[in-house]
């Protein structure tokens, strides 16, 4: 019997009315008897808003701000001035401890939604919510990237990966050049304003390849990300190493080499078959001019590729190497250029 229980027992012995002693098995150390939940507290919610990082003073077309919190009845129907007492925000009082969702709209003088934002907040005492409202139906994403491990680092920096800069393309639009380090700090690089929904992105990281040439593609990555009005997301894409090859061709008519015009060739169809996956990179062939060689393929995963080439005369295959296609090896970080070991494929007459 511990000291506290013994004291209670002795007190009972001297009592004329009797008593009941209750002992908790898990309370031998004199502390609380059980694992009670941490206390929670009601609080006020302070909303502070910006408009694509701008202030109320920058947006004279904004008449009011409308806040909606499902399950809550707000003063004045949730409609407030854009600026109150010099602050772009509002304080809402006396929320019970819980997690809430919210939607905020910036309303124009013609009652149109100009900007919008949404999210969640948790009350356990006073809380502040900072929200950057975005144009209605538009948003942006933060795009970041990571490189595969190297011999010196599991999470290499741009310098450790040998990368000087990154180019990005969204939804097949224009290519933009980005500072490599910006994609690895502060959540990533902010995209332009985009319509809500899914978007495709293609990234290429450039640096010096194993041949010593600068401005060569070393890594690529592609994928999709989703934008949602008022809720910018951060997406990270992992690069993979690439190399390249360069091909040209000769047209052989028996033992005689023919020019494109002599052979009547109107165009070429080139295909690369990945010998690891057995898949062709260009299901319908990559069309090229007969006089366009050499042709560069710079964004290939390392490995072996069968090179299939057809020289076309209209819709007829005039020359080809498909009976015994050439096999070329692509090495990571090594690009083939017009001045560097372009491989020549012999095409033989097919009719």
BELURBEL-V133851 format. One record per residue. RES is the residue in three letters. OMEGA is omega in whole degrees, 0 to 359 (none if undefined). BURIAL is + if it has 16 or more other ideal C-beta (glycine too) atoms within 10 Angstrom, else -. D_FIRST is the distance of its C-alpha to the first C-alpha in Angstrom with 1 decimal. Layout:
res;omega;burial;d_first
RES;OMEGA;BURIAL;D_FIRST
RES;OMEGA;BURIAL;D_FIRST
//
This chain:
res;omega;burial;d_first
UNK;181;-;0.0
UNK;189;-;3.8
UNK;182;-;6.7
UNK;179;-;8.2
UNK;179;-;6.2
UNK;180;-;6.2
UNK;179;-;9.8
UNK;180;-;10.6
UNK;180;-;9.7
UNK;177;-;11.9
UNK;179;-;14.5
UNK;181;-;14.8
UNK;182;-;15.6
UNK;183;-;18.5
UNK;179;-;19.7
UNK;183;-;22.9
UNK;182;-;22.8
UNK;179;-;19.3
UNK;178;-;17.1
UNK;179;-;15.2
UNK;178;-;11.8
UNK;178;-;12.1
UNK;175;-;9.5
UNK;185;-;11.6
UNK;186;-;11.0
UNK;187;-;13.2
UNK;185;-;11.8
UNK;184;-;9.2
UNK;178;-;12.0
UNK;181;-;12.3
UNK;179;-;15.7
UNK;187;-;17.4
UNK;184;-;15.9
UNK;182;-;19.0
UNK;179;-;22.4
UNK;180;-;24.5
UNK;178;-;28.3
UNK;182;-;30.0
UNK;175;-;31.7
UNK;187;-;35.4
UNK;171;-;38.1
UNK;181;-;41.5
UNK;176;+;44.4
UNK;179;-;48.2
UNK;176;+;50.3
UNK;174;-;53.1
UNK;174;+;55.8
UNK;186;-;58.3
UNK;171;+;61.3
UNK;181;+;64.2
UNK;186;+;67.1
UNK;181;-;67.6
UNK;176;-;66.3
UNK;182;-;68.8
UNK;178;-;68.1
UNK;180;+;69.2
UNK;180;-;72.1
UNK;186;-;73.3
UNK;182;+;73.4
UNK;180;-;75.7
UNK;180;-;75.9
UNK;179;+;72.3
UNK;185;+;72.2
UNK;178;+;68.5
UNK;179;+;65.2
UNK;180;+;63.6
UNK;177;+;59.9
UNK;176;-;58.5
UNK;183;+;54.7
UNK;179;-;54.2
UNK;182;-;52.3
UNK;174;-;52.8
UNK;185;-;55.4
UNK;178;-;56.7
UNK;178;-;58.7
UNK;179;-;62.4
UNK;179;-;62.0
UNK;181;+;60.6
UNK;185;-;64.0
UNK;175;+;63.9
UNK;179;-;66.3
UNK;180;+;66.5
UNK;179;+;65.9
UNK;179;-;63.9
UNK;177;-;64.2
UNK;181;-;65.3
UNK;175;-;62.6
UNK;182;+;63.3
UNK;182;+;60.3
UNK;176;+;58.3
UNK;176;-;54.8
UNK;193;+;53.3
UNK;164;-;50.5
UNK;173;-;47.3
UNK;175;+;46.3
UNK;179;-;43.1
UNK;181;-;40.9
UNK;173;-;42.5
UNK;185;-;45.1
UNK;169;+;48.7
UNK;181;-;52.1
UNK;172;+;55.2
UNK;180;+;58.9
UNK;179;+;61.2
UNK;172;+;65.0
UNK;188;+;67.6
UNK;180;+;70.3
UNK;178;-;73.9
UNK;175;-;76.3
UNK;176;-;77.7
UNK;174;-;74.2
UNK;175;-;74.0
UNK;180;-;70.9
UNK;180;+;71.7
UNK;182;+;68.3
UNK;176;+;65.1
UNK;180;+;61.5
UNK;180;+;58.3
UNK;179;-;54.7
UNK;173;-;51.1
UNK;182;+;48.6
UNK;179;-;44.9
UNK;169;+;43.7
UNK;195;-;40.3
UNK;180;-;41.6
UNK;183;-;45.3
UNK;177;-;47.2
UNK;181;-;50.8
UNK;175;+;53.0
UNK;182;-;56.0
UNK;176;+;58.5
UNK;181;+;62.0
UNK;182;+;64.2
UNK;179;+;66.8
UNK;185;+;70.2
UNK;180;+;70.0
UNK;182;-;69.9
UNK;174;+;69.8
UNK;177;+;67.1
UNK;177;+;66.6
UNK;172;+;64.3
UNK;185;+;63.1
UNK;176;+;64.3
UNK;181;+;62.8
UNK;178;+;63.3
UNK;182;-;61.9
UNK;178;+;63.7
UNK;181;-;62.9
UNK;175;-;61.3
UNK;180;-;63.7
UNK;183;-;63.6
UNK;183;-;62.1
UNK;175;-;59.8
UNK;178;-;57.7
UNK;188;-;58.3
UNK;172;+;61.7
UNK;177;-;63.2
UNK;180;+;66.7
UNK;179;-;68.0
UNK;177;-;66.1
UNK;179;+;67.5
UNK;185;+;71.0
UNK;179;+;71.4
UNK;180;+;73.6
UNK;182;-;73.4
UNK;172;+;72.6
UNK;183;-;74.9
UNK;176;+;73.6
UNK;180;-;75.3
UNK;177;+;73.8
UNK;177;-;75.4
UNK;181;-;78.4
UNK;182;-;79.3
UNK;175;-;80.4
UNK;175;-;78.8
UNK;179;-;77.1
UNK;186;-;76.2
UNK;173;+;72.7
UNK;185;-;71.0
UNK;184;+;68.9
UNK;181;-;66.0
UNK;179;+;65.8
UNK;182;+;64.6
UNK;179;+;61.6
UNK;174;-;60.3
UNK;176;-;59.1
UNK;177;+;58.8
UNK;182;+;62.5
UNK;180;+;66.0
UNK;178;-;66.6
UNK;170;+;69.2
UNK;175;-;72.0
UNK;183;-;71.5
UNK;173;+;71.5
UNK;176;-;71.6
UNK;176;+;68.4
UNK;184;-;67.9
UNK;182;-;68.0
UNK;177;+;70.0
UNK;180;-;71.1
UNK;178;+;70.9
UNK;183;+;72.6
UNK;175;+;71.7
UNK;178;+;73.6
UNK;186;+;72.6
UNK;176;+;75.4
UNK;180;+;75.8
UNK;182;-;77.7
UNK;183;+;78.1
UNK;177;-;78.5
UNK;178;-;82.2
UNK;181;-;81.8
UNK;179;-;83.0
UNK;179;-;81.2
UNK;178;-;80.4
UNK;177;+;79.7
UNK;180;+;77.1
UNK;183;+;74.1
UNK;171;+;71.5
UNK;175;+;71.6
UNK;174;+;69.2
UNK;182;-;69.6
UNK;180;-;67.5
UNK;172;-;66.9
UNK;185;+;64.8
UNK;174;-;64.3
UNK;180;+;64.8
UNK;186;-;63.5
UNK;176;+;64.7
UNK;182;+;62.4
UNK;180;+;59.9
UNK;181;+;61.2
UNK;176;-;59.6
UNK;181;-;59.2
UNK;179;+;60.5
UNK;180;+;60.6
UNK;181;+;63.2
UNK;178;-;63.1
UNK;168;+;66.4
UNK;185;-;67.9
UNK;178;+;70.5
UNK;172;+;74.2
UNK;182;+;77.5
UNK;175;+;81.1
UNK;181;+;84.4
UNK;182;+;88.0
UNK;169;+;90.7
UNK;184;-;94.4
UNK;173;+;97.0
UNK;178;-;100.4
UNK;183;+;102.6
UNK;177;+;104.5
UNK;189;-;107.4
UNK;178;-;108.1
UNK;185;-;108.7
UNK;176;-;109.5
UNK;181;-;107.0
UNK;170;+;107.5
UNK;180;-;106.7
UNK;182;+;104.9
UNK;178;-;108.2
UNK;181;-;110.1
UNK;181;+;107.5
UNK;182;-;107.5
UNK;182;+;103.7
UNK;180;-;102.3
UNK;182;+;98.7
UNK;170;+;95.8
UNK;182;+;92.6
UNK;175;+;89.9
UNK;178;+;86.6
UNK;180;+;83.8
UNK;177;+;81.8
UNK;185;+;78.3
UNK;177;-;78.4
UNK;183;-;74.6
UNK;184;-;74.2
UNK;183;-;77.7
UNK;173;-;78.1
UNK;180;+;81.1
UNK;182;-;80.3
UNK;185;-;83.3
UNK;181;-;83.7
UNK;182;-;87.2
UNK;178;+;88.1
UNK;184;-;88.3
UNK;179;-;91.8
UNK;175;+;93.7
UNK;181;-;97.2
UNK;181;+;99.2
UNK;186;-;100.2
UNK;184;-;96.7
UNK;2;+;95.5
UNK;179;+;93.4
UNK;183;+;90.4
UNK;171;-;87.0
UNK;194;+;83.6
UNK;189;+;81.0
UNK;186;-;77.7
UNK;173;+;77.1
UNK;179;-;73.9
UNK;180;-;74.5
UNK;180;-;76.0
UNK;182;-;79.3
UNK;170;+;81.5
UNK;180;+;84.6
UNK;179;+;87.3
UNK;181;+;89.5
UNK;174;+;92.5
UNK;171;+;95.2
UNK;189;+;98.5
UNK;171;+;99.6
UNK;191;-;103.2
UNK;177;-;102.5
UNK;182;-;100.3
UNK;175;-;101.4
UNK;183;-;99.6
UNK;180;+;102.3
UNK;182;+;100.5
UNK;171;+;97.0
UNK;190;+;94.9
UNK;175;-;92.6
UNK;178;-;93.9
UNK;185;-;92.3
UNK;176;+;90.1
UNK;178;+;89.4
UNK;181;-;85.8
UNK;181;+;84.4
UNK;176;-;81.2
UNK;181;+;79.3
UNK;179;+;77.2
UNK;175;+;74.4
UNK;176;+;75.6
UNK;180;+;79.2
UNK;171;+;81.7
UNK;181;+;85.3
UNK;181;+;87.8
UNK;181;-;91.5
UNK;188;-;92.2
UNK;168;-;89.7
UNK;174;-;90.4
UNK;184;+;91.1
UNK;179;-;91.3
UNK;178;-;94.6
UNK;177;+;94.6
UNK;178;-;97.8
UNK;182;+;98.7
UNK;182;+;101.3
UNK;185;+;103.6
UNK;180;-;102.5
UNK;none;-;105.8
//
